[in-house]
Amino acid sequence: MANGANRGERLQIMLSGEELTVLDDFRFKKRMPSRAAAIRELLKRGLAAEGFQAAAFGAKSEEFGVLGKVPNGR
């Protein structure tokens, strides 16, 4: 997904005022263009910290095993 192309799914979340303030602080500190961009970045960082990475474009489910290499990213 390059620069927002092909984003066909919408995800709605509700945040408290305090959570929104923290999100906006992160967004402005990192000079991000939108709240959506900040949320995507935080999701990417959180998933990477837990060992999850983006699947390679065109990767097949059989390529994801318990042992072995993870398919290359996009």
PDB file as gemmi writes it, atoms N, CA and C in Angstrom:
CRYST1    1.000    1.000    1.000  90.00  90.00  90.00 P 1                      
ATOM      1  N   MET A   1       0.847  -1.165   0.000  1.00  0.00           N  
ATOM      2  CA  MET A   1       0.000   0.000   0.000  1.00  0.00           C  
ATOM      3  C   MET A   1       0.895   1.231   0.000  1.00  0.00           C  
ATOM      4  N   ALA A   2       0.941   1.923  -1.078  1.00  0.00           N  
ATOM      5  CA  ALA A   2       1.820   3.073  -1.198  1.00  0.00           C  
ATOM      6  C   ALA A   2       1.048   4.370  -1.015  1.00  0.00           C  
ATOM      7  N   ASN A   3       1.393   5.098   0.014  1.00  0.00           N  
ATOM      8  CA  ASN A   3       0.816   6.421   0.260  1.00  0.00           C  
ATOM      9  C   ASN A   3      -0.702   6.444   0.270  1.00  0.00           C  
ATOM     10  N   GLY A   4      -1.324   5.488   0.915  1.00  0.00           N  
ATOM     11  CA  GLY A   4      -2.765   5.503   1.080  1.00  0.00           C  
ATOM     12  C   GLY A   4      -3.550   4.874  -0.049  1.00  0.00           C  
ATOM     13  N   ALA A   5      -2.899   4.361  -1.050  1.00  0.00           N  
ATOM     14  CA  ALA A   5      -3.610   3.741  -2.153  1.00  0.00           C  
ATOM     15  C   ALA A   5      -4.309   2.475  -1.679  1.00  0.00           C  
ATOM     16  N   ASN A   6      -5.476   2.225  -2.223  1.00  0.00           N  
ATOM     17  CA  ASN A   6      -6.227   0.998  -1.966  1.00  0.00           C  
ATOM     18  C   ASN A   6      -6.666   0.816  -0.520  1.00  0.00           C  
ATOM     19  N   ARG A   7      -6.919   1.881   0.201  1.00  0.00           N  
ATOM     20  CA  ARG A   7      -7.448   1.744   1.564  1.00  0.00           C  
ATOM     21  C   ARG A   7      -8.957   1.655   1.467  1.00  0.00           C  
ATOM     22  N   GLY A   8      -9.492   0.446   1.442  1.00  0.00           N  
ATOM     23  CA  GLY A   8     -10.909   0.254   1.243  1.00  0.00           C  
ATOM     24  C   GLY A   8     -11.699  -0.053   2.500  1.00  0.00           C  
ATOM     25  N   GLU A   9     -11.040  -0.202   3.612  1.00  0.00           N  
ATOM     26  CA  GLU A   9     -11.737  -0.538   4.851  1.00  0.00           C  
ATOM     27  C   GLU A   9     -11.695   0.635   5.819  1.00  0.00           C  
ATOM     28  N   ARG A  10     -12.797   0.828   6.501  1.00  0.00           N  
ATOM     29  CA  ARG A  10     -12.902   1.906   7.487  1.00  0.00           C  
ATOM     30  C   ARG A  10     -12.947   1.286   8.876  1.00  0.00           C  
ATOM     31  N   LEU A  11     -12.236   1.881   9.800  1.00  0.00           N  
ATOM     32  CA  LEU A  11     -12.213   1.429  11.188  1.00  0.00           C  
ATOM     33  C   LEU A  11     -12.574   2.617  12.066  1.00  0.00           C  
ATOM     34  N   GLN A  12     -13.626   2.470  12.825  1.00  0.00           N  
ATOM     35  CA  GLN A  12     -14.053   3.547  13.705  1.00  0.00           C  
ATOM     36  C   GLN A  12     -13.674   3.196  15.137  1.00  0.00           C  
ATOM     37  N   ILE A  13     -13.061   4.150  15.839  1.00  0.00           N  
ATOM     38  CA  ILE A  13     -12.724   3.933  17.247  1.00  0.00           C  
ATOM     39  C   ILE A  13     -13.205   5.120  18.062  1.00  0.00           C  
ATOM     40  N   MET A  14     -13.459   4.885  19.315  1.00  0.00           N  
ATOM     41  CA  MET A  14     -13.854   5.939  20.240  1.00  0.00           C  
ATOM     42  C   MET A  14     -12.716   6.118  21.235  1.00  0.00           C  
ATOM     43  N   LEU A  15     -12.335   7.363  21.485  1.00  0.00           N  
ATOM     44  CA  LEU A  15     -11.265   7.672  22.422  1.00  0.00           C  
ATOM     45  C   LEU A  15     -11.780   8.634  23.476  1.00  0.00           C  
ATOM     46  N   SER A  16     -11.214   8.532  24.662  1.00  0.00           N  
ATOM     47  CA  SER A  16     -11.525   9.512  25.712  1.00  0.00           C  
ATOM     48  C   SER A  16     -10.801  10.815  25.368  1.00  0.00           C  
ATOM     49  N   GLY A  17     -11.164  11.872  26.022  1.00  0.00           N  
ATOM     50  CA  GLY A  17     -10.488  13.151  25.803  1.00  0.00           C  
ATOM     51  C   GLY A  17      -9.003  13.058  26.097  1.00  0.00           C  
ATOM     52  N   GLU A  18      -8.647  12.332  27.144  1.00  0.00           N  
ATOM     53  CA  GLU A  18      -7.241  12.168  27.511  1.00  0.00           C  
ATOM     54  C   GLU A  18      -6.485  11.373  26.439  1.00  0.00           C  
ATOM     55  N   GLU A  19      -7.099  10.316  25.938  1.00  0.00           N  
ATOM     56  CA  GLU A  19      -6.463   9.519  24.878  1.00  0.00           C  
ATOM     57  C   GLU A  19      -6.268  10.346  23.614  1.00  0.00           C  
ATOM     58  N   LEU A  20      -7.252  11.153  23.284  1.00  0.00           N  
ATOM     59  CA  LEU A  20      -7.159  12.003  22.105  1.00  0.00           C  
ATOM     60  C   LEU A  20      -6.045  13.043  22.258  1.00  0.00           C  
ATOM     61  N   THR A  21      -5.901  13.579  23.459  1.00  0.00           N  
ATOM     62  CA  THR A  21      -4.825  14.535  23.720  1.00  0.00           C  
ATOM     63  C   THR A  21      -3.465  13.888  23.524  1.00  0.00           C  
ATOM     64  N   VAL A  22      -3.292  12.672  24.036  1.00  0.00           N  
ATOM     65  CA  VAL A  22      -2.023  11.958  23.883  1.00  0.00           C  
ATOM     66  C   VAL A  22      -1.765  11.657  22.410  1.00  0.00           C  
ATOM     67  N   LEU A  23      -2.800  11.239  21.683  1.00  0.00           N  
ATOM     68  CA  LEU A  23      -2.654  10.976  20.252  1.00  0.00           C  
ATOM     69  C   LEU A  23      -2.244  12.235  19.504  1.00  0.00           C  
ATOM     70  N   ASP A  24      -2.915  13.334  19.792  1.00  0.00           N  
ATOM     71  CA  ASP A  24      -2.573  14.596  19.123  1.00  0.00           C  
ATOM     72  C   ASP A  24      -1.164  15.068  19.477  1.00  0.00           C  
ATOM     73  N   ASP A  25      -0.759  14.880  20.723  1.00  0.00           N  
ATOM     74  CA  ASP A  25       0.609  15.246  21.115  1.00  0.00           C  
ATOM     75  C   ASP A  25       1.628  14.450  20.302  1.00  0.00           C  
ATOM     76  N   PHE A  26       1.384  13.143  20.165  1.00  0.00           N  
ATOM     77  CA  PHE A  26       2.267  12.287  19.353  1.00  0.00           C  
ATOM     78  C   PHE A  26       2.270  12.780  17.915  1.00  0.00           C  
ATOM     79  N   ARG A  27       1.091  13.005  17.369  1.00  0.00           N  
ATOM     80  CA  ARG A  27       0.966  13.446  15.976  1.00  0.00           C  
ATOM     81  C   ARG A  27       1.748  14.727  15.713  1.00  0.00           C  
ATOM     82  N   PHE A  28       1.577  15.714  16.563  1.00  0.00           N  
ATOM     83  CA  PHE A  28       2.250  16.993  16.331  1.00  0.00           C  
ATOM     84  C   PHE A  28       3.755  16.900  16.564  1.00  0.00           C  
ATOM     85  N   LYS A  29       4.150  16.134  17.569  1.00  0.00           N  
ATOM     86  CA  LYS A  29       5.579  15.975  17.832  1.00  0.00           C  
ATOM     87  C   LYS A  29       6.281  15.302  16.658  1.00  0.00           C  
ATOM     88  N   LYS A  30       5.607  14.340  16.023  1.00  0.00           N  
ATOM     89  CA  LYS A  30       6.180  13.615  14.886  1.00  0.00           C  
ATOM     90  C   LYS A  30       5.844  14.273  13.549  1.00  0.00           C  
ATOM     91  N   ARG A  31       5.153  15.407  13.597  1.00  0.00           N  
ATOM     92  CA  ARG A  31       4.770  16.165  12.389  1.00  0.00           C  
ATOM     93  C   ARG A  31       4.010  15.298  11.388  1.00  0.00           C  
ATOM     94  N   MET A  32       3.015  14.612  11.884  1.00  0.00           N  
ATOM     95  CA  MET A  32       2.212  13.739  11.026  1.00  0.00           C  
ATOM     96  C   MET A  32       1.043  14.545  10.457  1.00  0.00           C  
ATOM     97  N   PRO A  33       0.625  14.225   9.241  1.00  0.00           N  
ATOM     98  CA  PRO A  33      -0.392  15.043   8.567  1.00  0.00           C  
ATOM     99  C   PRO A  33      -1.815  14.881   9.092  1.00  0.00           C  
ATOM    100  N   SER A  34      -2.108  13.775   9.769  1.00  0.00           N  
ATOM    101  CA  SER A  34      -3.481  13.544  10.223  1.00  0.00           C  
ATOM    102  C   SER A  34      -3.499  12.594  11.416  1.00  0.00           C  
ATOM    103  N   ARG A  35      -4.642  12.564  12.081  1.00  0.00           N  
ATOM    104  CA  ARG A  35      -4.821  11.604  13.171  1.00  0.00           C  
ATOM    105  C   ARG A  35      -4.763  10.184  12.624  1.00  0.00           C  
ATOM    106  N   ALA A  36      -5.344   9.985  11.443  1.00  0.00           N  
ATOM    107  CA  ALA A  36      -5.340   8.650  10.836  1.00  0.00           C  
ATOM    108  C   ALA A  36      -3.907   8.170  10.601  1.00  0.00           C  
ATOM    109  N   ALA A  37      -3.047   9.061  10.103  1.00  0.00           N  
ATOM    110  CA  ALA A  37      -1.651   8.694   9.871  1.00  0.00           C  
ATOM    111  C   ALA A  37      -0.967   8.341  11.190  1.00  0.00           C  
ATOM    112  N   ALA A  38      -1.265   9.104  12.241  1.00  0.00           N  
ATOM    113  CA  ALA A  38      -0.676   8.829  13.555  1.00  0.00           C  
ATOM    114  C   ALA A  38      -1.145   7.475  14.088  1.00  0.00           C  
ATOM    115  N   ILE A  39      -2.424   7.178  13.913  1.00  0.00           N  
ATOM    116  CA  ILE A  39      -2.950   5.898  14.382  1.00  0.00           C  
ATOM    117  C   ILE A  39      -2.334   4.750  13.598  1.00  0.00           C  
ATOM    118  N   ARG A  40      -2.199   4.897  12.274  1.00  0.00           N  
ATOM    119  CA  ARG A  40      -1.556   3.847  11.482  1.00  0.00           C  
ATOM    120  C   ARG A  40      -0.125   3.619  11.936  1.00  0.00           C  
ATOM    121  N   GLU A  41       0.604   4.709  12.212  1.00  0.00           N  
ATOM    122  CA  GLU A  41       1.993   4.579  12.668  1.00  0.00           C  
ATOM    123  C   GLU A  41       2.063   3.880  14.021  1.00  0.00           C  
ATOM    124  N   LEU A  42       1.174   4.238  14.930  1.00  0.00           N  
ATOM    125  CA  LEU A  42       1.169   3.600  16.243  1.00  0.00           C  
ATOM    126  C   LEU A  42       0.795   2.120  16.140  1.00  0.00           C  
ATOM    127  N   LEU A  43      -0.152   1.792  15.269  1.00  0.00           N  
ATOM    128  CA  LEU A  43      -0.496   0.381  15.045  1.00  0.00           C  
ATOM    129  C   LEU A  43       0.699  -0.382  14.493  1.00  0.00           C  
ATOM    130  N   LYS A  44       1.371   0.216  13.514  1.00  0.00           N  
ATOM    131  CA  LYS A  44       2.541  -0.430  12.917  1.00  0.00           C  
ATOM    132  C   LYS A  44       3.613  -0.677  13.968  1.00  0.00           C  
ATOM    133  N   ARG A  45       3.880   0.332  14.798  1.00  0.00           N  
ATOM    134  CA  ARG A  45       4.901   0.182  15.844  1.00  0.00           C  
ATOM    135  C   ARG A  45       4.502  -0.848  16.880  1.00  0.00           C  
ATOM    136  N   GLY A  46       3.249  -0.822  17.298  1.00  0.00           N  
ATOM    137  CA  GLY A  46       2.784  -1.776  18.299  1.00  0.00           C  
ATOM    138  C   GLY A  46       2.822  -3.198  17.792  1.00  0.00           C  
ATOM    139  N   LEU A  47       2.375  -3.408  16.560  1.00  0.00           N  
ATOM    140  CA  LEU A  47       2.401  -4.752  15.987  1.00  0.00           C  
ATOM    141  C   LEU A  47       3.829  -5.243  15.791  1.00  0.00           C  
ATOM    142  N   ALA A  48       4.717  -4.363  15.348  1.00  0.00           N  
ATOM    143  CA  ALA A  48       6.120  -4.746  15.172  1.00  0.00           C  
ATOM    144  C   ALA A  48       6.746  -5.110  16.512  1.00  0.00           C  
ATOM    145  N   ALA A  49       6.400  -4.374  17.563  1.00  0.00           N  
ATOM    146  CA  ALA A  49       6.941  -4.662  18.890  1.00  0.00           C  
ATOM    147  C   ALA A  49       6.490  -6.032  19.391  1.00  0.00           C  
ATOM    148  N   GLU A  50       5.323  -6.475  18.940  1.00  0.00           N  
ATOM    149  CA  GLU A  50       4.809  -7.779  19.334  1.00  0.00           C  
ATOM    150  C   GLU A  50       5.227  -8.891  18.377  1.00  0.00           C  
ATOM    151  N   GLY A  51       6.044  -8.533  17.381  1.00  0.00           N  
ATOM    152  CA  GLY A  51       6.550  -9.540  16.468  1.00  0.00           C  
ATOM    153  C   GLY A  51       5.720  -9.733  15.212  1.00  0.00           C  
ATOM    154  N   PHE A  52       4.766  -8.846  14.968  1.00  0.00           N  
ATOM    155  CA  PHE A  52       3.947  -8.935  13.764  1.00  0.00           C  
ATOM    156  C   PHE A  52       4.471  -7.956  12.738  1.00  0.00           C  
ATOM    157  N   GLN A  53       4.551  -8.397  11.489  1.00  0.00           N  
ATOM    158  CA  GLN A  53       5.009  -7.532  10.410  1.00  0.00           C  
ATOM    159  C   GLN A  53       4.027  -7.627   9.263  1.00  0.00           C  
ATOM    160  N   ALA A  54       4.072  -6.653   8.377  1.00  0.00           N  
ATOM    161  CA  ALA A  54       3.191  -6.663   7.218  1.00  0.00           C  
ATOM    162  C   ALA A  54       3.517  -7.858   6.337  1.00  0.00           C  
ATOM    163  N   ALA A  55       2.494  -8.470   5.814  1.00  0.00           N  
ATOM    164  CA  ALA A  55       2.692  -9.603   4.913  1.00  0.00           C  
ATOM    165  C   ALA A  55       3.210  -9.105   3.579  1.00  0.00           C  
ATOM    166  N   ALA A  56       4.015  -9.905   2.975  1.00  0.00           N  
ATOM    167  CA  ALA A  56       4.535  -9.560   1.655  1.00  0.00           C  
ATOM    168  C   ALA A  56       3.378  -9.545   0.659  1.00  0.00           C  
ATOM    169  N   PHE A  57       3.422  -8.625  -0.269  1.00  0.00           N  
ATOM    170  CA  PHE A  57       2.404  -8.553  -1.309  1.00  0.00           C  
ATOM    171  C   PHE A  57       2.422  -9.851  -2.098  1.00  0.00           C  
ATOM    172  N   GLY A  58       1.296 -10.489  -2.204  1.00  0.00           N  
ATOM    173  CA  GLY A  58       1.215 -11.731  -2.949  1.00  0.00           C  
ATOM    174  C   GLY A  58       1.647 -12.960  -2.174  1.00  0.00           C  
ATOM    175  N   ALA A  59       1.987 -12.798  -0.890  1.00  0.00           N  
ATOM    176  CA  ALA A  59       2.413 -13.958  -0.095  1.00  0.00           C  
ATOM    177  C   ALA A  59       1.237 -14.896   0.119  1.00  0.00           C  
ATOM    178  N   LYS A  60       1.497 -16.179   0.105  1.00  0.00           N  
ATOM    179  CA  LYS A  60       0.466 -17.183   0.310  1.00  0.00           C  
ATOM    180  C   LYS A  60       0.483 -17.636   1.762  1.00  0.00           C  
ATOM    181  N   SER A  61      -0.661 -18.051   2.253  1.00  0.00           N  
ATOM    182  CA  SER A  61      -0.747 -18.445   3.654  1.00  0.00           C  
ATOM    183  C   SER A  61       0.212 -19.583   3.990  1.00  0.00           C  
ATOM    184  N   GLU A  62       0.502 -20.433   3.024  1.00  0.00           N  
ATOM    185  CA  GLU A  62       1.419 -21.551   3.276  1.00  0.00           C  
ATOM    186  C   GLU A  62       2.848 -21.087   3.533  1.00  0.00           C  
ATOM    187  N   GLU A  63       3.154 -19.841   3.173  1.00  0.00           N  
ATOM    188  CA  GLU A  63       4.490 -19.302   3.402  1.00  0.00           C  
ATOM    189  C   GLU A  63       4.701 -18.865   4.845  1.00  0.00           C  
ATOM    190  N   PHE A  64       3.642 -18.820   5.634  1.00  0.00           N  
ATOM    191  CA  PHE A  64       3.731 -18.404   7.024  1.00  0.00           C  
ATOM    192  C   PHE A  64       3.676 -19.635   7.911  1.00  0.00           C  
ATOM    193  N   GLY A  65       4.836 -20.101   8.328  1.00  0.00           N  
ATOM    194  CA  GLY A  65       4.895 -21.276   9.184  1.00  0.00           C  
ATOM    195  C   GLY A  65       5.431 -20.913  10.550  1.00  0.00           C  
ATOM    196  N   VAL A  66       5.414 -21.884  11.427  1.00  0.00           N  
ATOM    197  CA  VAL A  66       5.949 -21.682  12.774  1.00  0.00           C  
ATOM    198  C   VAL A  66       7.460 -21.540  12.712  1.00  0.00           C  
ATOM    199  N   LEU A  67       8.095 -22.311  11.839  1.00  0.00           N  
ATOM    200  CA  LEU A  67       9.537 -22.251  11.682  1.00  0.00           C  
ATOM    201  C   LEU A  67       9.878 -21.656  10.327  1.00  0.00           C  
ATOM    202  N   GLY A  68      11.020 -21.045  10.237  1.00  0.00           N  
ATOM    203  CA  GLY A  68      11.451 -20.514   8.952  1.00  0.00           C  
ATOM    204  C   GLY A  68      11.317 -19.008   8.864  1.00  0.00           C  
ATOM    205  N   LYS A  69      11.622 -18.502   7.699  1.00  0.00           N  
ATOM    206  CA  LYS A  69      11.641 -17.063   7.476  1.00  0.00           C  
ATOM    207  C   LYS A  69      10.240 -16.531   7.220  1.00  0.00           C  
ATOM    208  N   VAL A  70      10.031 -15.300   7.623  1.00  0.00           N  
ATOM    209  CA  VAL A  70       8.798 -14.585   7.304  1.00  0.00           C  
ATOM    210  C   VAL A  70       8.967 -14.035   5.891  1.00  0.00           C  
ATOM    211  N   PRO A  71       7.931 -14.108   5.044  1.00  0.00           N  
ATOM    212  CA  PRO A  71       8.063 -13.541   3.702  1.00  0.00           C  
ATOM    213  C   PRO A  71       8.467 -12.087   3.752  1.00  0.00           C  
ATOM    214  N   ASN A  72       9.230 -11.642   2.770  1.00  0.00           N  
ATOM    215  CA  ASN A  72       9.679 -10.256   2.726  1.00  0.00           C  
ATOM    216  C   ASN A  72       8.493  -9.310   2.688  1.00  0.00           C  
ATOM    217  N   GLY A  73       8.687  -8.132   3.279  1.00  0.00           N  
ATOM    218  CA  GLY A  73       7.633  -7.111   3.266  1.00  0.00           C  
ATOM    219  C   GLY A  73       7.456  -6.535   1.883  1.00  0.00           C  
ATOM    220  N   ARG A  74       6.542  -5.622   1.789  1.00  0.00           N  
ATOM    221  CA  ARG A  74       6.199  -5.039   0.489  1.00  0.00           C  
ATOM    222  C   ARG A  74       7.297  -4.221  -0.083  1.00  0.00           C  
TER     223      ARG A  74                                                      
END                                                                             
